[in-house]
Amino acid sequence: MGRGQELYNRAKEMIPGGTQLLSKRPEMFLPDLWPAYYSKAKGCEVWDLDENHYYDMSIMGVGANVLGYAFDEVDQEAKRAIDCSGMCTLNAPEEVELAEKLLKLHPWADMVRYAKAGGEAMSVAARIARAYTGKDLVLVCGYHGWHDWYLSANLVRGDPLADVHLKGLKPAGVPRGLAGSNLIFHYNDLEEFQKLVMEHEGEIAAVIMEPIRNDDPKPGYLEEIRKITRAGQIVLVFDEITAGFRLCAGGSHLVLGVEPDIAVFGKAMSNGYPVSAIIGRKNVMEAAQDTFISSTFWTERIALAAAVESINCYRKYRVEEHQKRIGEKVQEGWKAIAEKTGVKIHVSGILPLSHFEFEYDNPLVYKTYFTQEMLAEGFLAGTGLYISLAHTEEIVEKYLQAVHRVLGKIEEIRRKGGDISDDLKGAVCHAGFERLN
């Protein structure tokens, strides 16, 4: 057990769940063996507390570091902002600079508000939409955070969020009066969406959805949702926190060709600095003045400065082209290796956010073994890879060679009639939300 796991065991005594973010729990990757903490990171290279070196071929800061870790040009701007003081009685001019930049990228939008995290930004968007329409009901597709407005979906019978996020998310602490205030629909199921709109005609404040995540929209799907929401005077909100700054500089909806009333950004927009943005049409966004939406640290200067420079660098280095090229190399590499070794996997996801799944019984056993062996090869790796500018052709080639060796081991074990679980050095990774006692 390394220093990281030792520290994590201490953390679980003091921090509910062990970490601040479900996606960073070591149990999600490799229980008892995942390094857990980093001492430093640069590009896509990571050093743990024992100074072991790894290439991050996993989720790259949960999708936040699209330029790579400790990107010099962005960090220099953040340091400049620190030297000027990150907080003051007066406002930071970067608030206006970032707003102008976002609105230039999105000509359909007129106004901008900021927050720090993606989840709270989605809460702001939901509040604005409800304030604008004077209605309560929200139709929801995809994952949008942990706040009451979203998690209240699970106050009704069944487990509505199981198909769109995680199974077993208990809405403990969410006021029961919110039951029925949002209803789930599934991506690319236009008939289901149309039925919900008809059943609740005149009651819907907003449709909140990710324009794209794992699958491309079916032809006409987003266009029809736009048509229906416009006809019903329903606010259309696109959650671009995950997809934004992956397919282009700005929101994925720019590539998909459908304009919302509100779009929300975070993650890749600032390359690891905590800031999110809610942009939208003037008539809708001005409803923020009719309700109370305010927080001291939304005015903090450092992350705003970092976001401005991150967008500059994204455009300067044509990051979307790099993500596409490397994403194609990764996905085609996975498929070719699977065919050569005979291991059955299913490859999916948009190119910047690539995934594969093992097509066997107990796929989590295979995923855990894969992570275990890739760690021994010097890679932080699971069955998903978020592409960054730091993922060079050379690094990806090394990664694919290691994938070939590990999948080859899996097929050899299977060919000999062995059980993959016998070769695990610890417990099987978690699939989703599990309470840590």
C-alpha positions as CSV (number, residue, x, y, z in Angstrom):
1,M,0.0,0.0,0.0
2,G,1.4,3.3,-1.1
3,R,1.3,6.7,0.7
4,G,-1.8,7.6,-1.4
5,Q,-3.9,4.7,-0.1
6,E,-2.6,5.3,3.4
7,L,-3.8,9.0,3.2
8,Y,-7.1,7.9,1.6
9,N,-7.8,5.6,4.6
10,R,-7.3,8.6,6.9
11,A,-9.5,10.7,4.7
12,K,-12.4,8.2,5.0
13,E,-12.4,8.8,8.7
14,M,-12.9,12.5,8.3
15,I,-14.5,13.1,4.9
16,P,-17.9,11.5,4.1
17,G,-17.3,9.3,1.1
18,G,-13.5,9.8,1.3
19,T,-13.4,12.4,-1.5
20,Q,-15.3,15.5,-2.6
21,L,-16.2,14.0,-6.0
22,L,-17.7,10.6,-6.7
23,S,-15.7,10.3,-9.9
24,K,-12.4,10.6,-8.0
25,R,-13.0,7.9,-5.5
26,P,-10.3,5.2,-5.8
27,E,-13.0,2.6,-5.6
28,M,-14.2,3.7,-9.0
29,F,-10.9,2.6,-10.5
30,L,-8.9,0.1,-8.4
31,P,-9.9,-0.4,-4.8
32,D,-7.0,-0.5,-2.3
33,L,-4.4,0.0,-5.1
34,W,-5.3,3.3,-7.0
35,P,-2.7,6.0,-6.1
36,A,-5.5,8.3,-4.9
37,Y,-3.5,11.5,-4.6
38,Y,-1.0,13.4,-6.8
39,S,2.1,15.3,-5.9
40,K,2.3,17.1,-9.2
41,A,1.0,16.9,-12.8
42,K,2.1,18.4,-16.1
43,G,0.7,17.8,-19.6
44,C,-0.8,14.4,-19.2
45,E,1.9,13.2,-16.8
46,V,1.1,12.6,-13.1
47,W,3.3,11.8,-10.2
48,D,1.8,10.2,-7.1
49,L,2.8,10.7,-3.4
50,D,5.5,8.0,-3.8
51,E,6.8,9.9,-6.9
52,N,5.7,7.1,-9.2
53,H,5.2,8.4,-12.7
54,Y,2.1,7.8,-14.8
55,Y,0.6,8.9,-18.1
56,D,-3.1,10.0,-17.5
57,M,-5.0,8.0,-20.1
58,S,-8.2,8.3,-18.1
59,I,-10.5,11.2,-17.4
60,M,-8.0,14.1,-17.3
61,G,-9.2,16.0,-14.2
62,V,-12.7,14.7,-14.9
63,G,-12.7,16.4,-18.2
64,A,-11.5,19.8,-16.9
65,N,-8.0,19.9,-18.4
66,V,-8.5,19.9,-22.1
67,L,-5.2,21.7,-22.6
68,G,-3.3,19.5,-20.2
69,Y,-2.2,19.9,-16.6
70,A,-0.4,23.1,-15.6
71,F,-0.6,24.6,-19.0
72,D,1.9,27.5,-19.0
73,E,0.0,30.2,-20.8
74,V,-3.1,29.8,-18.7
75,D,-1.3,29.4,-15.4
76,Q,0.7,32.6,-16.2
77,E,-2.5,34.6,-16.5
78,A,-3.8,33.0,-13.2
79,K,-0.6,34.0,-11.5
80,R,-0.9,37.6,-12.9
81,A,-4.4,37.8,-11.4
82,I,-3.1,36.5,-8.0
83,D,-0.5,39.2,-8.0
84,C,-3.2,41.8,-8.6
85,S,-5.3,40.2,-5.8
86,G,-7.9,37.6,-6.6
87,M,-10.6,39.4,-4.6
88,C,-11.5,43.1,-4.1
89,T,-14.4,45.4,-3.2
90,L,-14.4,46.4,-6.8
91,N,-15.1,44.0,-9.7
92,A,-12.6,42.2,-11.9
93,P,-12.5,43.5,-15.5
94,E,-12.1,39.9,-16.6
95,E,-15.9,39.5,-15.9
96,V,-16.6,41.7,-18.9
97,E,-13.7,40.3,-21.0
98,L,-14.9,36.7,-20.6
99,A,-18.5,37.7,-21.3
100,E,-17.5,39.4,-24.5
101,K,-15.5,36.4,-25.6
102,L,-18.3,34.0,-24.9
103,L,-20.9,36.1,-26.6
104,K,-18.7,36.5,-29.7
105,L,-18.4,32.7,-29.9
106,H,-22.2,32.4,-29.5
107,P,-23.9,35.2,-31.5
108,W,-27.4,34.0,-30.5
109,A,-26.7,34.9,-26.9
110,D,-26.8,38.4,-25.3
111,M,-26.0,38.1,-21.6
112,V,-23.8,36.1,-19.2
113,R,-23.8,35.1,-15.5
114,Y,-21.0,33.2,-13.7
115,A,-20.8,30.6,-11.0
116,K,-18.0,28.3,-9.8
117,A,-19.1,24.7,-10.3
118,G,-21.1,23.1,-13.1
119,G,-23.9,21.8,-10.8
120,E,-24.6,25.2,-9.3
121,A,-24.5,26.8,-12.7
122,M,-27.3,24.4,-13.8
123,S,-29.2,25.4,-10.7
124,V,-28.9,29.0,-11.8
125,A,-30.1,28.1,-15.3
126,A,-33.2,26.2,-13.9
127,R,-34.0,29.2,-11.5
128,I,-33.8,31.7,-14.4
129,A,-36.0,29.6,-16.6
130,R,-38.6,29.2,-13.9
131,A,-38.4,32.9,-13.0
132,Y,-38.9,33.8,-16.7
133,T,-41.8,31.6,-17.4
134,G,-43.5,31.7,-14.0
135,K,-43.9,27.9,-14.2
136,D,-42.4,25.1,-12.2
137,L,-42.2,21.9,-14.3
138,V,-38.9,21.0,-15.9
139,L,-38.3,18.2,-18.5
140,V,-34.8,16.8,-18.1
141,C,-32.5,14.6,-20.2
142,G,-29.0,13.6,-19.1
143,Y,-26.8,14.4,-16.1
144,H,-26.9,17.9,-14.5
145,G,-25.4,17.7,-11.0
146,W,-26.4,17.0,-7.4
147,H,-28.7,19.9,-6.6
148,D,-32.3,19.5,-5.3
149,W,-33.9,20.7,-8.6
150,Y,-32.3,17.7,-10.4
151,L,-32.2,15.0,-7.8
152,S,-35.8,15.5,-7.0
153,A,-36.5,13.3,-10.0
154,N,-35.9,10.3,-7.8
155,L,-38.6,11.4,-5.3
156,V,-41.2,9.6,-7.5
157,R,-41.5,5.8,-7.8
158,G,-38.8,3.8,-9.4
159,D,-35.3,5.1,-10.1
160,P,-35.8,7.7,-13.0
161,L,-32.2,8.8,-12.9
162,A,-30.8,5.2,-13.3
163,D,-30.9,5.4,-17.1
164,V,-29.5,8.8,-17.4
165,H,-26.8,8.9,-14.7
166,L,-26.4,6.4,-11.9
167,K,-28.5,3.8,-10.3
168,G,-29.6,4.1,-6.7
169,L,-29.2,7.8,-6.1
170,K,-31.2,8.3,-3.0
171,P,-32.9,11.8,-2.7
172,A,-32.4,11.9,1.1
173,G,-32.6,15.5,2.2
174,V,-34.4,16.7,-0.9
175,P,-37.7,18.3,0.1
176,R,-40.5,15.9,-0.7
177,G,-42.6,18.8,-2.0
178,L,-40.3,18.8,-5.1
179,A,-41.6,15.4,-6.2
180,G,-43.0,15.7,-9.7
181,S,-41.3,19.1,-10.3
182,N,-39.1,17.5,-13.0
183,L,-39.6,14.6,-15.3
184,I,-37.0,12.6,-17.2
185,F,-36.9,11.8,-20.9
186,H,-34.3,9.8,-22.8
187,Y,-32.0,11.0,-25.4
188,N,-33.0,10.5,-29.0
189,D,-36.5,9.3,-28.0
190,L,-38.6,12.0,-29.7
191,E,-41.9,10.2,-29.1
192,E,-41.3,10.0,-25.4
193,F,-40.5,13.8,-25.3
194,Q,-43.6,14.7,-27.4
195,K,-45.8,12.7,-25.1
196,L,-44.5,14.5,-22.0
197,V,-45.0,17.9,-23.6
198,M,-48.6,17.0,-24.6
199,E,-49.4,15.6,-21.2
200,H,-48.1,18.8,-19.5
201,E,-49.1,21.4,-22.0
202,G,-48.9,24.9,-20.5
203,E,-47.1,23.7,-17.3
204,I,-43.5,23.4,-18.5
205,A,-40.9,26.1,-17.6
206,A,-37.9,24.5,-19.3
207,V,-36.4,21.6,-21.2
208,I,-32.9,21.0,-19.8
209,M,-30.6,18.6,-21.7
210,E,-27.2,17.7,-22.9
211,P,-27.2,18.4,-26.7
212,I,-24.7,15.5,-27.1
213,R,-22.7,13.1,-24.9
214,N,-22.2,9.5,-25.9
215,D,-24.3,9.4,-29.0
216,D,-24.9,11.7,-31.9
217,P,-28.5,13.1,-32.1
218,K,-30.7,11.4,-34.6
219,P,-31.4,13.5,-37.7
220,G,-34.0,16.1,-36.8
221,Y,-34.1,15.3,-33.1
222,L,-32.7,18.5,-31.7
223,E,-34.4,20.5,-34.4
224,E,-37.8,19.1,-33.4
225,I,-37.1,19.8,-29.7
226,R,-36.2,23.4,-30.6
227,K,-39.4,23.7,-32.7
228,I,-41.6,22.3,-29.9
229,T,-40.1,24.4,-27.1
230,R,-40.3,27.6,-29.2
231,A,-44.0,26.9,-30.0
232,G,-44.8,26.2,-26.4
233,Q,-42.8,29.2,-25.1
234,I,-40.6,26.8,-23.1
235,V,-37.0,27.7,-22.3
236,L,-34.5,25.4,-23.9
237,V,-31.4,24.9,-21.8
238,F,-28.3,23.1,-23.2
239,D,-25.9,21.8,-20.6
240,E,-22.5,22.1,-22.3
241,I,-20.5,21.4,-19.2
242,T,-19.2,18.1,-20.6
243,A,-19.5,18.6,-24.3
244,G,-18.5,22.2,-24.5
245,F,-15.1,23.0,-26.0
246,R,-14.7,19.4,-27.3
247,L,-16.2,19.7,-30.8
248,C,-15.3,23.3,-31.4
249,A,-14.4,26.5,-29.5
250,G,-17.6,27.0,-27.6
251,G,-20.7,24.8,-27.4
252,S,-21.3,21.6,-29.2
253,H,-24.6,23.1,-30.4
254,L,-22.6,25.3,-32.7
255,V,-21.6,22.2,-34.6
256,L,-25.0,20.5,-34.3
257,G,-26.7,23.6,-35.6
258,V,-29.4,24.2,-33.0
259,E,-29.5,27.3,-30.8
260,P,-30.9,27.1,-27.2
261,D,-32.2,29.9,-25.0
262,I,-29.6,29.2,-22.4
263,A,-26.3,27.3,-22.5
264,V,-24.1,26.4,-19.5
265,F,-20.4,25.9,-19.6
266,G,-17.7,24.7,-17.2
267,K,-14.9,22.1,-17.2
268,A,-12.9,22.6,-20.4
269,M,-13.7,26.3,-20.6
270,S,-11.1,27.2,-18.0
271,N,-8.6,24.2,-18.0
272,G,-9.0,23.3,-14.4
273,Y,-9.8,26.6,-12.7
274,P,-13.2,26.8,-11.0
275,V,-15.6,28.9,-13.0
276,S,-18.7,28.2,-14.9
277,A,-20.9,30.4,-17.2
278,I,-24.5,30.7,-18.0
279,I,-25.2,32.5,-21.3
280,G,-28.5,33.2,-22.9
281,R,-30.9,35.4,-24.7
282,K,-31.5,38.8,-23.1
283,N,-35.3,38.5,-22.5
284,V,-34.7,35.2,-20.7
285,M,-31.5,36.1,-18.8
286,E,-33.0,39.4,-17.5
287,A,-35.3,37.2,-15.3
288,A,-32.2,36.8,-13.1
289,Q,-33.1,40.3,-11.8
290,D,-36.5,39.1,-10.7
291,T,-35.1,36.5,-8.3
292,F,-32.0,36.4,-6.0
293,I,-28.9,34.8,-7.5
294,S,-25.7,36.0,-6.0
295,S,-22.5,34.7,-4.4
296,T,-19.2,36.4,-3.3
297,F,-16.8,34.0,-4.9
298,W,-18.5,34.2,-8.3
299,T,-16.6,37.5,-8.6
300,E,-13.2,36.0,-7.9
301,R,-10.6,37.1,-10.5
302,I,-8.2,34.2,-10.9
303,A,-10.5,31.7,-12.6
304,L,-12.0,34.4,-14.8
305,A,-8.5,35.3,-16.0
306,A,-7.7,31.6,-16.6
307,A,-10.9,31.1,-18.6
308,V,-10.1,34.0,-20.9
309,E,-6.7,32.7,-21.7
310,S,-7.9,29.1,-21.9
311,I,-10.3,30.1,-24.7
312,N,-7.5,32.0,-26.4
313,C,-5.3,28.9,-26.3
314,Y,-8.1,26.6,-27.4
315,R,-8.5,28.6,-30.6
316,K,-4.8,29.3,-31.0
317,Y,-3.9,25.6,-31.0
318,R,-7.0,24.4,-32.8
319,V,-7.6,22.0,-29.9
320,E,-10.8,20.5,-31.4
321,E,-8.8,19.3,-34.5
322,H,-6.3,17.6,-32.2
323,Q,-9.0,16.0,-30.1
324,K,-10.6,14.6,-33.2
325,R,-7.4,13.2,-34.6
326,I,-6.3,11.6,-31.4
327,G,-9.8,10.4,-30.6
328,E,-9.9,8.6,-34.0
329,K,-6.5,7.1,-33.3
330,V,-7.6,5.8,-29.9
331,Q,-10.9,4.4,-31.0
332,E,-9.5,2.7,-34.1
333,G,-6.6,1.4,-32.0
334,W,-9.0,-0.2,-29.5
335,K,-11.0,-1.8,-32.2
336,A,-7.9,-3.2,-34.0
337,I,-6.4,-4.5,-30.8
338,A,-9.7,-6.2,-29.8
339,E,-9.8,-7.9,-33.2
340,K,-6.2,-9.1,-33.0
341,T,-6.5,-10.4,-29.4
342,G,-10.0,-11.7,-29.7
343,V,-11.2,-9.7,-26.7
344,K,-14.8,-8.6,-27.1
345,I,-15.3,-4.9,-26.4
346,H,-17.8,-2.3,-27.6
347,V,-16.4,1.1,-28.5
348,S,-18.6,4.2,-28.1
349,G,-18.6,8.0,-27.3
350,I,-17.8,11.1,-29.3
351,L,-14.2,11.2,-30.3
352,P,-12.9,13.6,-27.5
353,L,-14.7,11.5,-24.9
354,S,-14.1,7.9,-25.9
355,H,-15.2,4.8,-24.1
356,F,-15.2,1.1,-24.4
357,E,-17.0,-1.7,-22.5
358,F,-16.1,-5.4,-22.1
359,E,-18.8,-7.6,-23.5
360,Y,-18.7,-10.3,-21.0
361,D,-20.6,-11.3,-17.9
362,N,-19.3,-9.3,-14.9
363,P,-17.7,-6.6,-17.0
364,L,-16.5,-4.7,-13.9
365,V,-14.1,-7.6,-13.1
366,Y,-12.5,-7.1,-16.6
367,K,-12.5,-3.3,-16.1
368,T,-10.7,-3.7,-12.7
369,Y,-8.1,-6.1,-14.1
370,F,-7.5,-3.8,-17.1
371,T,-6.9,-0.8,-14.7
372,Q,-4.7,-2.9,-12.5
373,E,-2.4,-4.1,-15.3
374,M,-2.3,-0.7,-17.1
375,L,-1.3,0.9,-13.8
376,A,1.6,-1.6,-13.7
377,E,2.5,-0.5,-17.2
378,G,2.7,3.2,-16.0
379,F,-0.8,4.4,-17.1
380,L,-3.8,5.8,-15.2
381,A,-6.4,4.1,-17.3
382,G,-9.9,2.8,-17.2
383,T,-12.4,2.2,-20.0
384,G,-12.8,5.8,-20.8
385,L,-10.3,8.4,-22.2
386,Y,-10.8,12.1,-22.3
387,I,-8.6,13.6,-24.9
388,S,-6.4,16.6,-24.2
389,L,-3.9,18.7,-26.2
390,A,-1.2,17.0,-24.1
391,H,-2.0,13.6,-25.5
392,T,0.6,13.4,-28.3
393,E,0.8,10.8,-31.0
394,E,3.9,9.3,-29.3
395,I,2.2,8.9,-25.9
396,V,-0.9,7.5,-27.4
397,E,1.2,4.9,-29.3
398,K,2.8,3.8,-26.1
399,Y,-0.6,3.6,-24.5
400,L,-2.0,1.4,-27.3
401,Q,1.0,-0.9,-27.1
402,A,0.3,-1.3,-23.4
403,V,-3.4,-1.9,-24.1
404,H,-2.4,-4.6,-26.6
405,R,-0.3,-6.4,-23.9
406,V,-3.1,-6.2,-21.3
407,L,-5.9,-7.3,-23.6
408,G,-3.6,-10.1,-24.7
409,K,-3.3,-11.2,-21.1
410,I,-7.1,-11.2,-20.7
411,E,-7.5,-13.4,-23.8
412,E,-4.8,-15.8,-22.6
413,I,-6.5,-16.2,-19.2
414,R,-9.8,-16.9,-21.0
415,R,-8.3,-19.3,-23.5
416,K,-6.9,-21.3,-20.6
417,G,-10.3,-21.4,-19.0
418,G,-9.2,-19.2,-16.1
419,D,-11.3,-16.7,-14.1
420,I,-10.1,-13.1,-14.4
421,S,-11.2,-12.4,-10.8
422,D,-8.5,-14.8,-9.6
423,D,-5.9,-12.5,-11.0
424,L,-7.1,-9.4,-9.2
425,K,-4.9,-8.1,-6.4
426,G,-7.8,-6.4,-4.7
427,A,-11.6,-5.8,-4.8
428,V,-13.7,-5.2,-7.9
429,C,-14.2,-1.5,-8.8
430,H,-17.6,0.2,-8.1
431,A,-20.1,0.7,-10.8
432,G,-21.7,3.8,-9.4
433,F,-22.8,5.4,-6.2
434,E,-21.9,3.2,-3.2
435,R,-21.7,4.5,0.3
436,L,-18.3,4.1,1.9
437,N,-18.5,3.2,5.6
